[in-house]
Amino acid sequence: MKVELLGTNDKTKLEERIKVVSAAGRLSRYNGTAFEILEKFNNYEKNLNLIKRIISMGHESITDHDYLVFGIENVSPIVEQTIIEERFSSFTIKSRREVNFSQVGYYVPTFKDKNGNVLPNQDEIKEKYQRHMQFLFNSYQKLVDLGIPMEDARFVLPYSYHSNIIMGVDAHTLKKMILEYTKGTKSNIPEIKEFGEKLYEVVKQNIPYYKEIIDLSVSTTDKIKEKLDSIVDKSYEIIDKSVLINSFENIDQNIIIAALIKRYQYSYEQALKIYEEKLKDNVELCQEIMYEIYNGDQKELSQVSFQFQIPISLAILTHITRHRTYSPIIPDFVPVHDLSKYKIPRTISNKCLELYNEIYNKNLEIYQEFKKMGIREEDLVYFHLSGNMVNILANMDGKTLAWITHLRTCNKAQWEIRDIFNEIRKQVKDKCPIYGTILGPDCEVRKICNEGKESCGKIKVLVKK
């Protein structure tokens, strides 16, 4: 694992960053412009002490201006998925659709018992683990050799494979991530804790105002899980398809009313009266207004929201998690998910289903064997295969849903995520048909396509109509 700050890392740059953050702290209470304050206060130690004093009072927003970009090498998707769930950070990840992953390498944990003691037959266990991982990578390559597309062959990749990432994050969010990974509930997985500790090494050198806060923070546990463990049945089923669970009532009405209030400062009651008297029965005009909202800043769309439960494979989880402007609930990796529940790509179902099922059955068999050895769940998370399924919750406002369907219902999108959002689009359109007219790819909604030479050609058919 390698975690390093990208770009120059000299003392001058550190002093400039501290200067900017301290200027943000002074701006609200000092006379002068932002530039005058930046010019006036140049003492590094005084600037650093000011930042420490301000954040100790709980005013941490000034550290949002301190932005860092990391190169992250050879971490597993356990770490990848964990950090992508952070809403206020940005990521670029090597594509499993475009790149062959048969030789990327994989993570090997130190196997421990439930009390955290290193098992004495460590070499023997690791050798068996590595043989199995190699079997899985060989199986992936075998599927590719059989003509299965890499985006479908990856469903047999174990969650131990090495991922490479570029991550951008502000200091405020970075501190939160480090505390969660080194002292929070996610720290029970050693690789995540190691990753958090490597981030902390960067913080000590480059974000000195947070060092003391991190040092003094105490470890936390999942007390909710502790309270529920004794009363819940831990078995579960993967739902058949995505389901719209909750949403605003009168979605179409509320978006149009928001458009009226934005432009005329009406009270809600006044806007509602105008809508009911002059717009409600004029479906064509409401559709035109909705289309113009979609082509504008879309702020009116943010006034409504939807909650979905979505069955999704681990292979595709990052496709949806990476959208930062909504709130997903992703199941924890511990305890290990039900490894008997997995997605079967259509290309595999048509060509080599028996082989695919054998791979999953073998993985489940080895996992159960390791579990019988008394190995703790935190070290067994790498037996998750990319095709294993989870149920997630997703709460999206209308603007976010429109954006995601714009991307994920395009024919260029991966087939599973496309199926998910075509189903979501259908359910939402049934509930709010006017808003539903702006859900979908650009070729359908705007009659344009930006894919150039890579276009699927659907736009030509739609334009002719």
Contacts in CASP RR format, 6 or more apart in sequence:
PFRMAT RR
TARGET T0000
AUTHOR 0000-0000-0000
METHOD contacts of the structure
MODEL  1
MKVELLGTNDKTKLEERIKVVSAAGRLSRYNGTAFEILEKFNNYEKNLNL
IKRIISMGHESITDHDYLVFGIENVSPIVEQTIIEERFSSFTIKSRREVN
FSQVGYYVPTFKDKNGNVLPNQDEIKEKYQRHMQFLFNSYQKLVDLGIPM
EDARFVLPYSYHSNIIMGVDAHTLKKMILEYTKGTKSNIPEIKEFGEKLY
EVVKQNIPYYKEIIDLSVSTTDKIKEKLDSIVDKSYEIIDKSVLINSFEN
IDQNIIIAALIKRYQYSYEQALKIYEEKLKDNVELCQEIMYEIYNGDQKE
LSQVSFQFQIPISLAILTHITRHRTYSPIIPDFVPVHDLSKYKIPRTISN
KCLELYNEIYNKNLEIYQEFKKMGIREEDLVYFHLSGNMVNILANMDGKT
LAWITHLRTCNKAQWEIRDIFNEIRKQVKDKCPIYGTILGPDCEVRKICN
EGKESCGKIKVLVKK
1 73 0 8 1.000
1 74 0 8 1.000
1 75 0 8 1.000
1 191 0 8 1.000
1 194 0 8 1.000
1 195 0 8 1.000
1 198 0 8 1.000
2 71 0 8 1.000
2 72 0 8 1.000
2 73 0 8 1.000
2 74 0 8 1.000
3 70 0 8 1.000
3 71 0 8 1.000
3 72 0 8 1.000
3 73 0 8 1.000
3 195 0 8 1.000
3 198 0 8 1.000
3 199 0 8 1.000
3 201 0 8 1.000
3 202 0 8 1.000
4 70 0 8 1.000
4 71 0 8 1.000
4 202 0 8 1.000
5 68 0 8 1.000
5 69 0 8 1.000
5 70 0 8 1.000
5 71 0 8 1.000
5 202 0 8 1.000
5 206 0 8 1.000
6 69 0 8 1.000
6 70 0 8 1.000
6 71 0 8 1.000
6 166 0 8 1.000
7 69 0 8 1.000
9 205 0 8 1.000
9 206 0 8 1.000
14 206 0 8 1.000
15 44 0 8 1.000
17 66 0 8 1.000
17 206 0 8 1.000
18 44 0 8 1.000
18 47 0 8 1.000
18 48 0 8 1.000
18 51 0 8 1.000
18 208 0 8 1.000
18 209 0 8 1.000
19 38 0 8 1.000
19 41 0 8 1.000
19 42 0 8 1.000
19 44 0 8 1.000
19 47 0 8 1.000
20 38 0 8 1.000
20 65 0 8 1.000
20 66 0 8 1.000
21 47 0 8 1.000
21 51 0 8 1.000
21 62 0 8 1.000
21 63 0 8 1.000
21 65 0 8 1.000
21 66 0 8 1.000
21 171 0 8 1.000
21 209 0 8 1.000
22 41 0 8 1.000
22 46 0 8 1.000
22 47 0 8 1.000
22 48 0 8 1.000
22 50 0 8 1.000
22 51 0 8 1.000
22 62 0 8 1.000
23 34 0 8 1.000
23 37 0 8 1.000
23 38 0 8 1.000
23 41 0 8 1.000
24 62 0 8 1.000
24 65 0 8 1.000
25 50 0 8 1.000
25 51 0 8 1.000
25 54 0 8 1.000
25 59 0 8 1.000
25 62 0 8 1.000
26 37 0 8 1.000
26 41 0 8 1.000
26 50 0 8 1.000
27 34 0 8 1.000
27 37 0 8 1.000
30 37 0 8 1.000
41 47 0 8 1.000
48 208 0 8 1.000
48 209 0 8 1.000
51 62 0 8 1.000
51 63 0 8 1.000
51 209 0 8 1.000
52 209 0 8 1.000
52 212 0 8 1.000
54 62 0 8 1.000
55 62 0 8 1.000
55 63 0 8 1.000
55 209 0 8 1.000
55 210 0 8 1.000
55 213 0 8 1.000
56 213 0 8 1.000
60 172 0 8 1.000
60 175 0 8 1.000
61 172 0 8 1.000
63 170 0 8 1.000
63 171 0 8 1.000
63 172 0 8 1.000
63 175 0 8 1.000
63 207 0 8 1.000
63 209 0 8 1.000
63 210 0 8 1.000
64 170 0 8 1.000
64 171 0 8 1.000
64 172 0 8 1.000
64 173 0 8 1.000
65 170 0 8 1.000
66 170 0 8 1.000
66 171 0 8 1.000
66 172 0 8 1.000
66 207 0 8 1.000
67 168 0 8 1.000
67 169 0 8 1.000
67 170 0 8 1.000
67 171 0 8 1.000
68 168 0 8 1.000
68 169 0 8 1.000
68 170 0 8 1.000
68 171 0 8 1.000
68 174 0 8 1.000
68 202 0 8 1.000
68 206 0 8 1.000
68 207 0 8 1.000
69 166 0 8 1.000
69 167 0 8 1.000
69 168 0 8 1.000
70 165 0 8 1.000
70 166 0 8 1.000
70 167 0 8 1.000
70 168 0 8 1.000
70 169 0 8 1.000
70 199 0 8 1.000
70 202 0 8 1.000
71 165 0 8 1.000
71 166 0 8 1.000
71 167 0 8 1.000
72 79 0 8 1.000
72 164 0 8 1.000
72 165 0 8 1.000
72 166 0 8 1.000
72 167 0 8 1.000
73 162 0 8 1.000
73 164 0 8 1.000
74 105 0 8 1.000
74 107 0 8 1.000
74 162 0 8 1.000
74 163 0 8 1.000
74 164 0 8 1.000
75 107 0 8 1.000
75 162 0 8 1.000
75 163 0 8 1.000
75 164 0 8 1.000
75 165 0 8 1.000
75 191 0 8 1.000
75 195 0 8 1.000
76 106 0 8 1.000
76 107 0 8 1.000
76 159 0 8 1.000
76 160 0 8 1.000
76 161 0 8 1.000
76 162 0 8 1.000
76 163 0 8 1.000
76 191 0 8 1.000
76 382 0 8 1.000
77 159 0 8 1.000
77 161 0 8 1.000
77 163 0 8 1.000
77 314 0 8 1.000
77 318 0 8 1.000
77 386 0 8 1.000
78 107 0 8 1.000
78 159 0 8 1.000
78 189 0 8 1.000
78 191 0 8 1.000
78 192 0 8 1.000
78 333 0 8 1.000
78 381 0 8 1.000
78 382 0 8 1.000
79 163 0 8 1.000
79 191 0 8 1.000
79 192 0 8 1.000
79 195 0 8 1.000
80 93 0 8 1.000
80 163 0 8 1.000
80 165 0 8 1.000
80 318 0 8 1.000
81 314 0 8 1.000
81 317 0 8 1.000
81 318 0 8 1.000
81 321 0 8 1.000
81 330 0 8 1.000
81 333 0 8 1.000
82 181 0 8 1.000
82 186 0 8 1.000
82 192 0 8 1.000
83 89 0 8 1.000
83 91 0 8 1.000
83 165 0 8 1.000
83 167 0 8 1.000
83 177 0 8 1.000
83 195 0 8 1.000
84 91 0 8 1.000
84 93 0 8 1.000
84 318 0 8 1.000
84 321 0 8 1.000
84 322 0 8 1.000
85 321 0 8 1.000
85 328 0 8 1.000
85 330 0 8 1.000
86 169 0 8 1.000
86 173 0 8 1.000
86 176 0 8 1.000
86 177 0 8 1.000
87 324 0 8 1.000
87 325 0 8 1.000
87 327 0 8 1.000
88 169 0 8 1.000
88 170 0 8 1.000
88 172 0 8 1.000
88 173 0 8 1.000
88 324 0 8 1.000
89 167 0 8 1.000
89 168 0 8 1.000
89 169 0 8 1.000
89 170 0 8 1.000
89 173 0 8 1.000
89 177 0 8 1.000
89 324 0 8 1.000
90 167 0 8 1.000
90 168 0 8 1.000
90 169 0 8 1.000
90 324 0 8 1.000
91 165 0 8 1.000
91 166 0 8 1.000
91 167 0 8 1.000
91 168 0 8 1.000
91 322 0 8 1.000
92 165 0 8 1.000
92 166 0 8 1.000
93 163 0 8 1.000
93 164 0 8 1.000
93 165 0 8 1.000
93 318 0 8 1.000
94 163 0 8 1.000
94 164 0 8 1.000
94 165 0 8 1.000
96 150 0 8 1.000
96 151 0 8 1.000
96 154 0 8 1.000
96 157 0 8 1.000
96 315 0 8 1.000
96 386 0 8 1.000
97 150 0 8 1.000
97 151 0 8 1.000
97 154 0 8 1.000
97 414 0 8 1.000
98 150 0 8 1.000
99 150 0 8 1.000
100 141 0 8 1.000
100 144 0 8 1.000
100 150 0 8 1.000
101 137 0 8 1.000
101 140 0 8 1.000
101 150 0 8 1.000
101 154 0 8 1.000
101 157 0 8 1.000
101 161 0 8 1.000
102 137 0 8 1.000
102 138 0 8 1.000
102 140 0 8 1.000
102 141 0 8 1.000
102 144 0 8 1.000
103 137 0 8 1.000
104 161 0 8 1.000
104 162 0 8 1.000
105 137 0 8 1.000
105 161 0 8 1.000
105 162 0 8 1.000
106 133 0 8 1.000
106 137 0 8 1.000
106 158 0 8 1.000
106 160 0 8 1.000
106 161 0 8 1.000
106 162 0 8 1.000
106 382 0 8 1.000
107 160 0 8 1.000
107 161 0 8 1.000
107 162 0 8 1.000
107 191 0 8 1.000
107 382 0 8 1.000
108 126 0 8 1.000
108 129 0 8 1.000
108 130 0 8 1.000
108 133 0 8 1.000
108 160 0 8 1.000
109 190 0 8 1.000
109 191 0 8 1.000
109 379 0 8 1.000
109 382 0 8 1.000
110 118 0 8 1.000
110 122 0 8 1.000
110 190 0 8 1.000
110 379 0 8 1.000
111 118 0 8 1.000
111 119 0 8 1.000
111 122 0 8 1.000
111 125 0 8 1.000
111 126 0 8 1.000
111 129 0 8 1.000
111 370 0 8 1.000
111 375 0 8 1.000
111 379 0 8 1.000
112 118 0 8 1.000
112 119 0 8 1.000
112 375 0 8 1.000
112 376 0 8 1.000
112 378 0 8 1.000
112 379 0 8 1.000
113 119 0 8 1.000
113 374 0 8 1.000
113 375 0 8 1.000
113 376 0 8 1.000
114 374 0 8 1.000
114 376 0 8 1.000
116 376 0 8 1.000
119 125 0 8 1.000
119 373 0 8 1.000
119 374 0 8 1.000
119 375 0 8 1.000
125 370 0 8 1.000
125 373 0 8 1.000
125 375 0 8 1.000
128 366 0 8 1.000
128 370 0 8 1.000
129 370 0 8 1.000
132 362 0 8 1.000
132 363 0 8 1.000
132 366 0 8 1.000
133 158 0 8 1.000
133 160 0 8 1.000
133 382 0 8 1.000
135 362 0 8 1.000
136 156 0 8 1.000
136 157 0 8 1.000
136 158 0 8 1.000
136 359 0 8 1.000
136 363 0 8 1.000
136 385 0 8 1.000
137 157 0 8 1.000
137 158 0 8 1.000
137 161 0 8 1.000
139 156 0 8 1.000
139 355 0 8 1.000
139 359 0 8 1.000
140 153 0 8 1.000
140 154 0 8 1.000
140 156 0 8 1.000
140 157 0 8 1.000
141 153 0 8 1.000
142 355 0 8 1.000
143 152 0 8 1.000
143 153 0 8 1.000
143 156 0 8 1.000
143 348 0 8 1.000
143 352 0 8 1.000
143 355 0 8 1.000
143 356 0 8 1.000
144 150 0 8 1.000
144 153 0 8 1.000
146 351 0 8 1.000
146 352 0 8 1.000
147 351 0 8 1.000
148 345 0 8 1.000
148 347 0 8 1.000
148 348 0 8 1.000
148 351 0 8 1.000
148 352 0 8 1.000
149 347 0 8 1.000
151 414 0 8 1.000
152 345 0 8 1.000
152 347 0 8 1.000
152 348 0 8 1.000
154 315 0 8 1.000
154 386 0 8 1.000
155 313 0 8 1.000
155 315 0 8 1.000
155 342 0 8 1.000
155 343 0 8 1.000
155 344 0 8 1.000
155 345 0 8 1.000
155 348 0 8 1.000
155 356 0 8 1.000
155 385 0 8 1.000
155 386 0 8 1.000
155 387 0 8 1.000
156 356 0 8 1.000
156 359 0 8 1.000
156 360 0 8 1.000
156 385 0 8 1.000
156 386 0 8 1.000
156 387 0 8 1.000
157 315 0 8 1.000
157 385 0 8 1.000
157 386 0 8 1.000
158 363 0 8 1.000
158 382 0 8 1.000
158 383 0 8 1.000
158 384 0 8 1.000
158 385 0 8 1.000
158 386 0 8 1.000
159 314 0 8 1.000
159 333 0 8 1.000
159 381 0 8 1.000
159 382 0 8 1.000
159 383 0 8 1.000
159 384 0 8 1.000
159 385 0 8 1.000
159 386 0 8 1.000
160 382 0 8 1.000
169 177 0 8 1.000
171 207 0 8 1.000
171 210 0 8 1.000
174 199 0 8 1.000
174 203 0 8 1.000
174 207 0 8 1.000
174 210 0 8 1.000
175 203 0 8 1.000
175 207 0 8 1.000
175 210 0 8 1.000
175 213 0 8 1.000
175 214 0 8 1.000
177 196 0 8 1.000
177 199 0 8 1.000
178 196 0 8 1.000
178 199 0 8 1.000
178 200 0 8 1.000
178 203 0 8 1.000
178 214 0 8 1.000
179 214 0 8 1.000
179 217 0 8 1.000
180 186 0 8 1.000
180 187 0 8 1.000
181 187 0 8 1.000
181 192 0 8 1.000
181 193 0 8 1.000
181 195 0 8 1.000
181 196 0 8 1.000
181 197 0 8 1.000
181 199 0 8 1.000
182 193 0 8 1.000
182 196 0 8 1.000
182 197 0 8 1.000
182 200 0 8 1.000
182 214 0 8 1.000
183 217 0 8 1.000
183 218 0 8 1.000
183 219 0 8 1.000
183 220 0 8 1.000
184 219 0 8 1.000
184 220 0 8 1.000
184 221 0 8 1.000
185 220 0 8 1.000
185 221 0 8 1.000
185 222 0 8 1.000
185 332 0 8 1.000
186 192 0 8 1.000
186 193 0 8 1.000
187 193 0 8 1.000
187 219 0 8 1.000
188 334 0 8 1.000
188 378 0 8 1.000
189 333 0 8 1.000
189 334 0 8 1.000
189 378 0 8 1.000
189 381 0 8 1.000
190 378 0 8 1.000
190 379 0 8 1.000
200 214 0 8 1.000
203 210 0 8 1.000
203 211 0 8 1.000
203 214 0 8 1.000
204 211 0 8 1.000
234 335 0 8 1.000
235 338 0 8 1.000
236 338 0 8 1.000
236 391 0 8 1.000
238 311 0 8 1.000
238 341 0 8 1.000
238 389 0 8 1.000
238 390 0 8 1.000
238 391 0 8 1.000
239 309 0 8 1.000
239 311 0 8 1.000
239 391 0 8 1.000
240 311 0 8 1.000
241 311 0 8 1.000
241 423 0 8 1.000
242 308 0 8 1.000
242 309 0 8 1.000
242 310 0 8 1.000
242 311 0 8 1.000
242 420 0 8 1.000
242 423 0 8 1.000
242 424 0 8 1.000
242 427 0 8 1.000
243 308 0 8 1.000
243 309 0 8 1.000
243 427 0 8 1.000
244 306 0 8 1.000
244 307 0 8 1.000
244 308 0 8 1.000
244 424 0 8 1.000
244 427 0 8 1.000
244 428 0 8 1.000
244 431 0 8 1.000
245 307 0 8 1.000
245 308 0 8 1.000
245 309 0 8 1.000
245 393 0 8 1.000
246 306 0 8 1.000
246 307 0 8 1.000
247 304 0 8 1.000
247 305 0 8 1.000
247 306 0 8 1.000
247 307 0 8 1.000
247 428 0 8 1.000
247 431 0 8 1.000
248 254 0 8 1.000
248 304 0 8 1.000
248 305 0 8 1.000
248 306 0 8 1.000
251 304 0 8 1.000
251 431 0 8 1.000
251 432 0 8 1.000
251 435 0 8 1.000
252 286 0 8 1.000
252 290 0 8 1.000
252 432 0 8 1.000
252 433 0 8 1.000
252 434 0 8 1.000
252 435 0 8 1.000
253 272 0 8 1.000
253 275 0 8 1.000
253 280 0 8 1.000
254 303 0 8 1.000
254 304 0 8 1.000
255 290 0 8 1.000
255 293 0 8 1.000
255 300 0 8 1.000
255 301 0 8 1.000
255 303 0 8 1.000
255 304 0 8 1.000
255 434 0 8 1.000
255 435 0 8 1.000
256 275 0 8 1.000
256 279 0 8 1.000
256 286 0 8 1.000
256 289 0 8 1.000
256 290 0 8 1.000
256 300 0 8 1.000
256 434 0 8 1.000
257 268 0 8 1.000
257 271 0 8 1.000
257 272 0 8 1.000
257 275 0 8 1.000
258 299 0 8 1.000
258 300 0 8 1.000
258 303 0 8 1.000
259 289 0 8 1.000
259 293 0 8 1.000
259 300 0 8 1.000
260 266 0 8 1.000
260 271 0 8 1.000
260 274 0 8 1.000
260 275 0 8 1.000
261 268 0 8 1.000
261 271 0 8 1.000
262 299 0 8 1.000
262 300 0 8 1.000
264 271 0 8 1.000
266 274 0 8 1.000
279 285 0 8 1.000
279 286 0 8 1.000
279 289 0 8 1.000
280 286 0 8 1.000
283 434 0 8 1.000
286 434 0 8 1.000
287 434 0 8 1.000
287 437 0 8 1.000
290 434 0 8 1.000
290 435 0 8 1.000
290 437 0 8 1.000
290 438 0 8 1.000
291 437 0 8 1.000
291 438 0 8 1.000
291 445 0 8 1.000
293 300 0 8 1.000
293 301 0 8 1.000
293 438 0 8 1.000
294 301 0 8 1.000
294 402 0 8 1.000
294 438 0 8 1.000
294 445 0 8 1.000
295 446 0 8 1.000
298 399 0 8 1.000
298 402 0 8 1.000
299 399 0 8 1.000
301 397 0 8 1.000
301 398 0 8 1.000
301 399 0 8 1.000
301 402 0 8 1.000
301 435 0 8 1.000
302 397 0 8 1.000
302 398 0 8 1.000
302 399 0 8 1.000
302 400 0 8 1.000
303 397 0 8 1.000
304 397 0 8 1.000
304 398 0 8 1.000
304 435 0 8 1.000
305 395 0 8 1.000
305 396 0 8 1.000
305 397 0 8 1.000
305 398 0 8 1.000
306 395 0 8 1.000
306 396 0 8 1.000
306 397 0 8 1.000
306 398 0 8 1.000
306 401 0 8 1.000
306 428 0 8 1.000
307 393 0 8 1.000
307 394 0 8 1.000
307 395 0 8 1.000
307 396 0 8 1.000
308 393 0 8 1.000
308 394 0 8 1.000
308 395 0 8 1.000
308 396 0 8 1.000
308 424 0 8 1.000
309 391 0 8 1.000
309 392 0 8 1.000
309 393 0 8 1.000
309 394 0 8 1.000
310 320 0 8 1.000
310 391 0 8 1.000
310 392 0 8 1.000
310 393 0 8 1.000
310 394 0 8 1.000
310 420 0 8 1.000
310 424 0 8 1.000
311 389 0 8 1.000
311 390 0 8 1.000
311 391 0 8 1.000
312 320 0 8 1.000
312 389 0 8 1.000
312 390 0 8 1.000
312 391 0 8 1.000
312 392 0 8 1.000
312 416 0 8 1.000
312 420 0 8 1.000
313 342 0 8 1.000
313 343 0 8 1.000
313 386 0 8 1.000
313 387 0 8 1.000
313 388 0 8 1.000
313 389 0 8 1.000
313 416 0 8 1.000
314 384 0 8 1.000
314 385 0 8 1.000
314 386 0 8 1.000
314 387 0 8 1.000
314 388 0 8 1.000
314 389 0 8 1.000
314 390 0 8 1.000
315 343 0 8 1.000
315 386 0 8 1.000
315 387 0 8 1.000
315 416 0 8 1.000
316 414 0 8 1.000
316 416 0 8 1.000
316 417 0 8 1.000
316 420 0 8 1.000
317 330 0 8 1.000
317 390 0 8 1.000
317 392 0 8 1.000
319 408 0 8 1.000
319 413 0 8 1.000
319 414 0 8 1.000
319 417 0 8 1.000
320 328 0 8 1.000
320 392 0 8 1.000
320 394 0 8 1.000
320 404 0 8 1.000
320 408 0 8 1.000
320 417 0 8 1.000
320 420 0 8 1.000
321 328 0 8 1.000
321 330 0 8 1.000
323 400 0 8 1.000
323 403 0 8 1.000
323 404 0 8 1.000
325 396 0 8 1.000
325 397 0 8 1.000
325 399 0 8 1.000
325 400 0 8 1.000
325 403 0 8 1.000
326 394 0 8 1.000
326 395 0 8 1.000
326 396 0 8 1.000
326 397 0 8 1.000
326 400 0 8 1.000
326 404 0 8 1.000
327 394 0 8 1.000
327 395 0 8 1.000
328 392 0 8 1.000
328 393 0 8 1.000
328 394 0 8 1.000
328 395 0 8 1.000
329 392 0 8 1.000
329 393 0 8 1.000
329 394 0 8 1.000
330 390 0 8 1.000
330 392 0 8 1.000
331 337 0 8 1.000
331 390 0 8 1.000
331 391 0 8 1.000
331 392 0 8 1.000
333 381 0 8 1.000
333 384 0 8 1.000
334 377 0 8 1.000
334 378 0 8 1.000
334 381 0 8 1.000
335 377 0 8 1.000
336 367 0 8 1.000
336 377 0 8 1.000
336 380 0 8 1.000
336 381 0 8 1.000
336 383 0 8 1.000
336 384 0 8 1.000
337 384 0 8 1.000
337 388 0 8 1.000
337 389 0 8 1.000
337 390 0 8 1.000
338 388 0 8 1.000
339 360 0 8 1.000
339 363 0 8 1.000
339 364 0 8 1.000
339 367 0 8 1.000
339 383 0 8 1.000
339 384 0 8 1.000
339 385 0 8 1.000
339 388 0 8 1.000
340 360 0 8 1.000
340 364 0 8 1.000
341 388 0 8 1.000
341 389 0 8 1.000
342 360 0 8 1.000
342 385 0 8 1.000
342 387 0 8 1.000
342 388 0 8 1.000
342 389 0 8 1.000
343 387 0 8 1.000
343 388 0 8 1.000
343 389 0 8 1.000
343 416 0 8 1.000
344 353 0 8 1.000
344 356 0 8 1.000
345 415 0 8 1.000
345 416 0 8 1.000
346 415 0 8 1.000
348 356 0 8 1.000
349 356 0 8 1.000
359 385 0 8 1.000
360 385 0 8 1.000
363 383 0 8 1.000
363 385 0 8 1.000
366 383 0 8 1.000
367 380 0 8 1.000
367 383 0 8 1.000
370 380 0 8 1.000
370 383 0 8 1.000
371 377 0 8 1.000
371 380 0 8 1.000
396 404 0 8 1.000
398 435 0 8 1.000
401 424 0 8 1.000
401 428 0 8 1.000
401 439 0 8 1.000
402 438 0 8 1.000
402 439 0 8 1.000
404 421 0 8 1.000
405 421 0 8 1.000
405 424 0 8 1.000
405 425 0 8 1.000
405 439 0 8 1.000
405 440 0 8 1.000
405 441 0 8 1.000
406 439 0 8 1.000
406 440 0 8 1.000
406 441 0 8 1.000
406 442 0 8 1.000
406 445 0 8 1.000
407 413 0 8 1.000
408 417 0 8 1.000
408 418 0 8 1.000
408 420 0 8 1.000
408 421 0 8 1.000
409 418 0 8 1.000
409 421 0 8 1.000
409 422 0 8 1.000
409 425 0 8 1.000
409 439 0 8 1.000
409 440 0 8 1.000
409 441 0 8 1.000
410 418 0 8 1.000
410 441 0 8 1.000
410 442 0 8 1.000
410 443 0 8 1.000
410 451 0 8 1.000
410 456 0 8 1.000
411 418 0 8 1.000
411 441 0 8 1.000
411 456 0 8 1.000
411 458 0 8 1.000
412 451 0 8 1.000
412 454 0 8 1.000
412 456 0 8 1.000
413 421 0 8 1.000
425 436 0 8 1.000
425 439 0 8 1.000
425 440 0 8 1.000
428 435 0 8 1.000
428 436 0 8 1.000
428 439 0 8 1.000
429 435 0 8 1.000
429 436 0 8 1.000
429 437 0 8 1.000
429 439 0 8 1.000
437 445 0 8 1.000
438 445 0 8 1.000
439 445 0 8 1.000
441 458 0 8 1.000
442 448 0 8 1.000
442 449 0 8 1.000
442 450 0 8 1.000
443 449 0 8 1.000
443 458 0 8 1.000
443 459 0 8 1.000
443 462 0 8 1.000
444 462 0 8 1.000
447 459 0 8 1.000
447 462 0 8 1.000
447 463 0 8 1.000
448 459 0 8 1.000
449 455 0 8 1.000
449 457 0 8 1.000
449 458 0 8 1.000
449 459 0 8 1.000
END
